Amino acid sequence: MRKLICEMLRALDAGTILDACDGSEGWDKFQTYEPDIVLTDASMEPVDGYVLLENIRAHENPHLATVPVIMVTGHCEVKAVERARDLGVTEYLAKPITPVGLYSRLVEAAAHPRPFVRADGFFGPDRRRREKAGFDGDDRRRRAAPVTYLDI
């Protein structure tokens, strides 16, 4: 799967592509090369994509902590999607991967970045996609805890 994704990225002329066999090697390369975007598989051993995502979002450098992360996985159950979301994933890409699906997630993550939010127990892209055009009613969501939007 890793080789297939790398070939798709090359076909999309994605620039420099680094690959890693698991989250530990990915973390080492992330810190060394400081990529513009990360694609990770949820299921890797011994260190999976969720741990890699946690490490990225906890990075002390704000620029690196906010790098877009696309989670690639064959696990599309609600529990898996919610776990990735709660850890601050930028986009979620279900297998089987198609070139169109990969391209659309890359464009969404890179060309339409969402502001990052820091709230109790969460740091990641704003979960809501901001499209308020045409809405003139009351905001039904109320904030239970303070939320900080970061302009990075």
C-alpha positions in Angstrom: 0.0 0.0 0.0 2.9 2.4 0.9 4.5 1.8 -2.5 1.1 2.4 -4.3 0.6 5.7 -2.5 4.1 6.8 -3.3 3.5 6.0 -7.0 0.2 8.0 -6.9 2.0 10.9 -5.3 4.7 10.8 -7.9 2.1 10.8 -10.7 0.5 13.8 -9.0 4.0 15.5 -9.1 3.9 15.9 -5.3 7.6 16.8 -4.9 9.8 15.1 -2.4 8.3 12.0 -1.0 9.6 10.2 2.1 8.2 6.9 3.2 8.5 5.0 6.5 7.6 1.5 7.5 5.9 2.5 10.8 5.0 5.4 13.1 8.4 5.3 14.8 10.3 5.7 11.6 7.7 8.2 10.4 8.3 10.3 13.6 12.0 10.3 13.1 11.6 11.5 9.5 9.0 14.0 10.5 11.4 15.6 12.9 14.4 15.5 10.5 12.7 16.7 7.3 9.8 18.7 8.6 7.3 17.8 5.8 4.5 20.0 4.5 1.9 17.2 4.8 1.8 13.7 6.4 -0.1 10.7 5.2 -0.2 7.9 7.7 -1.8 4.5 7.9 -3.8 3.8 11.1 -2.7 0.2 11.3 1.1 -0.1 11.5 3.2 -2.1 13.9 4.8 -1.7 16.3 3.9 2.1 16.3 0.6 2.9 14.5 -0.6 6.1 12.8 -2.6 7.2 15.8 0.5 7.4 18.0 2.3 9.3 15.2 -0.6 11.7 15.0 -0.5 12.2 18.8 3.2 12.9 18.6 2.8 15.5 15.8 0.0 17.4 17.5 2.0 17.5 20.8 5.1 18.8 19.0 6.6 21.9 20.8 7.0 23.8 17.5 3.6 25.3 16.5 4.5 25.1 12.8 5.1 21.3 13.0 2.2 20.7 15.4 -0.2 22.0 12.8 1.1 20.1 9.8 -1.9 18.6 7.9 -2.2 14.8 8.6 -4.2 12.5 6.4 -5.1 9.2 8.0 -5.3 6.4 5.5 -7.1 3.3 6.7 -9.3 0.4 6.0 -11.1 0.9 9.3 -14.1 3.1 8.6 -16.1 2.2 11.7 -17.4 5.1 13.6 -15.1 4.4 16.6 -12.0 4.5 14.3 -13.0 7.7 12.6 -13.9 9.4 15.9 -10.5 8.4 17.4 -8.7 10.0 14.5 -10.9 13.1 14.7 -10.4 13.4 18.4 -6.6 13.2 18.0 -6.6 16.1 15.5 -6.5 14.4 12.1 -6.9 16.8 9.2 -8.5 14.4 6.7 -9.5 10.7 6.6 -9.0 8.6 3.5 -10.6 5.1 3.4 -9.1 2.2 1.5 -9.3 1.2 -1.2 -7.5 4.4 -2.3 -8.1 5.9 -5.7 -6.0 8.7 -7.3 -9.1 10.9 -7.3 -9.7 10.3 -3.6 -6.1 10.9 -2.7 -5.9 14.1 -4.8 -9.1 15.5 -3.2 -7.9 14.9 0.3 -4.5 16.5 -0.5 -6.3 19.6 -2.0 -8.7 19.8 0.9 -5.8 19.6 3.5 -3.4 21.9 1.7 -5.5 24.4 -0.2 -8.4 24.8 2.3 -6.8 24.7 5.7 -9.0 25.0 8.7 -8.0 27.0 11.7 -6.5 25.0 14.6 -8.4 24.8 17.9 -7.1 24.3 21.3 -9.7 23.2 23.9 -9.8 20.9 26.9 -8.4 17.6 25.7 -8.2 18.6 22.0 -5.8 20.2 19.6 -6.3 20.0 15.9 -8.2 21.5 12.9 -11.6 23.0 13.7 -13.9 20.0 13.2 -16.6 22.2 11.6 -16.1 23.2 8.0 -17.0 26.9 8.0 -19.8 27.4 5.5 -22.2 29.9 7.0 -23.5 31.4 3.8 -27.3 31.4 3.8 -27.6 30.6 7.5 -29.4 33.3 9.5 -30.7 31.3 12.5 -29.4 30.9 16.1 -26.3 29.0 16.6 -27.5 25.9 18.4 -24.1 24.8 19.7 -23.0 26.2 23.0 -19.5 26.0 24.2 -18.9 23.9 27.2 -15.3 24.9 27.6 -13.2 27.8 26.4 -11.9 27.4 22.8 -8.9 29.1 21.3 -8.6 29.5 17.6 -5.0 29.7 16.5 -4.0 31.7 13.4 -0.8 29.8 12.4 
